[in-house]
Amino acid sequence: MEILFVIFLVLFSSFIVTKLLQKINLPKVLGPILTGILFTIFNFTFSSDINLTLSSLSEIGAMLILFYIGLELNLKNLKRLFCKF
């Protein structure tokens, strides 16, 4: 039950930070990144099971961000850049 509370806390704070960043016209992707930085700076310590779960979720999140960046690439522009060389 504690794991669900911590995951909810992280996701809710990430949502709040994302909404605040949107108000000042910054990219949405910075919300989860800044939330992770804030949780690291303030050194929130959880039990080892929760740390393992959060570590796994952070790795999945990093992979999803890279996948999203890959979807945003325009292959025609990329091909045009490499053909110049």
N, C-alpha and C positions, 0 to 999 in steps of 0.2 A: 504494500500500500504506500510505503514511503517513496518508492521509485516513481509511482504514478504522480505523487505530489510534486516531486522534484522536476519531472518532465513537464508537468503542467506549469510550474513556476518558470522554467526556462522558456517554454514556448510563449507563455503570456507576456513575459518581459520582452522577448524578441518581437512580438506583435506590437507592443506599446512603443518600443524604440523605432520600429519600422514606420509606424504612423507619425511619430514625431519628426523623423527624417523626411518623410514625404511632405510635411507642412513647410519645411524649409528648402524644398526642391532638391533633395539629394537622392541618389539611387536607392531602391528598396533593398538591394543586396547588402548594403552596409548595415542594416538593422541586425540580422543574426550575427554578423561579424563583430559589431560593437558590443552586442550582448555577451558574446563569448569572452571578449576582452575585459568587460566589466566584471564578469564572474571570476575571471582569472586574477584581476587586479585586487579585488576585495577578498580573494582567497577563501571562497566558500568551500568548506571542507565537508564532504559527505562520506558515508561509509564506502568501503572498497567495492561493494556490489554496485552501488549507484555510480561511482566513478568509472567503473568498467562499462556500465550501460551508457553513460554520457559520452565516454570516449568512442564507443561504437557508433553512437548516433552522430557524433561530430565527423567521423570518417565518412559515414554515409552522406552527410550534408555536404562535405567537400566534394565527393564524387558527383552529387547532383548539381552543384554549382558548375563544375567543369562540364558536365553534360549540357547544362543550359547554355553555357558559353559556346559550346560546339554547335548547338542548334542555331545560335544567333549569327554564326559565321556565314558570310555570303561567298560561296565557292567561286562565283564568277570574278569577284573582286580579288580573291586570293590567287586565282589562276593568272589574272592580269598582272598582279604584282610580281609573281615568280617568272613570268614570261619576259619581263624587262631585263632580267639578269642574263 
